[in-house]
Amino acid sequence: MKLLTIAPGILLLFILGVALSACREQKEFADLVLRNGMIYTVDENFSTAQAVAMKGDRILQTGSNEAISPLIGSETQVIELDGKTVVPGLIDSHYHFQGVGQRAYNLNLDGCTSLQDFQTRLKDWAASKPAGEWIIGRGWMEEDWPVKKFPTRADLDAVVAAHPVYLNRADGHMAVVNSKALELAGITRGTPNPQGGEILKDSNGEPDGLLVDRAMRLVTEEIPTGARAWQEKYARKANEVALAYGWTTIHDAGSGWDTINLWKELYGKDELQIRIYSMVRGPGADVESFLQQEPQIGLYNNHLTIRCIKISADGALGSRGAALLDQYSDADTKGLFLFKDEEIYPIIKAATQQGIQMAIHAIGDAANRKALDFYEQAQNEVPEVQRKIREPRHRIEHAQIVHPGDLPRFKKLGVIPSMQPSHAIGDLHFAPRRLGTARLPGAYAWRTLIDLGCTIPGGSDAPVEEGDPMLEFYAAVARKDTTGFSNADWRSESGMTRQEALRSLTIWGAHAAFEEELKGSIAPGKLADFAVLNGDPMTAPEESLFRIRNVMTIVGGKVVFEWSPMAESNK
């Protein structure tokens, strides 16, 4: 029998051919491809691409249409962008998740144009409710009214007397209640102010229905706690609202374990798609419990992380609860510190040791100084060798009014100023009156902080503000309200560049949550989270920036929201 012999060169070509064929069979095709768009990767060079490919929940590759084309297989879903803009999944670094859902079911007073409008909405809402049922709402802002005066219980009693009424100001740091609510809460002229709160009085010394900060709890404790079924509704609605705006991650600015455990159940049933970076609200039992645990990171396939504690140092500027170093220019007060130092500092020190991030709400310059002092003290008392993580990345939420001498301390101490641009364009109508012009250089000082080397994670503080990322982008860039109004004292030069504004809503937010290697930019290996916009925020005229809309949201390589004209017309 004669054996067949093969020349070595031919044999090598045969082996290579078999190997190449095997490679082709094993080629990794994308599950989803977006192409023919303007894709801002928000990488270090702020580079752009035409297309992006995804495999599973991760980004596979970015590049030109031609570069991505070989990754398209027979089962690859391809979405033609037709020139639309793609940005990394947007990150709201200060969001009240349950509050956003609750807003959809309670009386919404956003946009009231006068006291009369406020009263009409309240009367109409109460007319459909059973007698005696609590009327709950929020969103009123007297600064938008012709007569810039807080409403009182008398204004509420005039239209609703049979129901107890509790209505939060837009900032969430003041509420107005009617006489029925005061009666149920047992609040009289002799009721003392609680620590960190104030019961405002009329000229006769009687409660006028206005409660500031921790005084609000005197009434909220009397309101029947929302049933779990309602809390689930709020969470589902908040998930829907956030995704429709293009947010793919939100940093929830303070919830208790009951709420966090509710989210865990909903994630377990695949009923939430939004990613949540959760802050445990303190001080109190929930925080004490958390300090005995390890941070919980990347639960439910990177949808839920719990590694932060939120404490409020002061109130809000509009309700004169923000703690200032000197008196308000329009009132005989310096505002309020909500807690005693001994209630806050031990938590900060323990968190620094445990590798748990701190986020302190501080709006006034006195509150910001106190928060910075606490962080500096903790860093001095807990050296790096005693910390579970070297860089704590502690945060100050809002950082709205800072003494100019304290601004460099953010960078020096590694403290992150987490700020919400829309507050600046809302507050410009009353902040100069509250503060006077001398304090404005330290107000909403984005430019100064960025130039010092800080990153500023941006957010909306929804439902305090609407929660629209493009409104936040516009506010950061323009530093004007949506009518184009500003004023000479408002320091337009303190605005952000467009690149900075987009980084603020993406990669800087990721960094603030220790997640910059996971999200915040479009790069191979990162989570496939995207927002698709119907306009280009890098090139659109300034006055149209807040009109840009999200038309598609992708989380983990899956389309979780898609705009349709029919859905818009049914609103």
Protein Blocks (a to p, Z undefined) as FASTA:
>chain_A
ZZddddfklmmmmmmmmmmmmmmmmpccdfbdcehiacdekpanopacfbdcdehjbcfb
gcdfklmmmmpcfklccddekhpacddddddfbdcfklmmmmmmmccfehiabfklmmmm
mmmmmmmpcehiacddehiafklpmblcdddfklmmmmomkbccddddfkopaccddfkl
mmmnopafklccdehiacdddfkopaehiaghjlmmmmmmmpccddfklmmmmmmmmmmm
mmmnopabdcdehiafklmmmmmmmmmnopafbdcddddddedjklmmmmmpccdehiah
hiaccfbdcddfbdcfklopaccfbdcfkbccebjafbdfklmmmmmmmmmmnopacddd
dfbfmlmmmmmmmmmmmmmmmcfklpfbfblopacehjlpccfklmmmmmmnopacdddf
klmmmmmmmmmmmnopmlmmmgoplklmmmnopacdddekpakbnopaklmmmmmmnopa
fkopacfklopmlpccfklmmmmmmmmmmmmnopmmmgopacehiacdddddfbdfklgc
fklmmmpccfbdceehiafbdcdfklmmmZZ
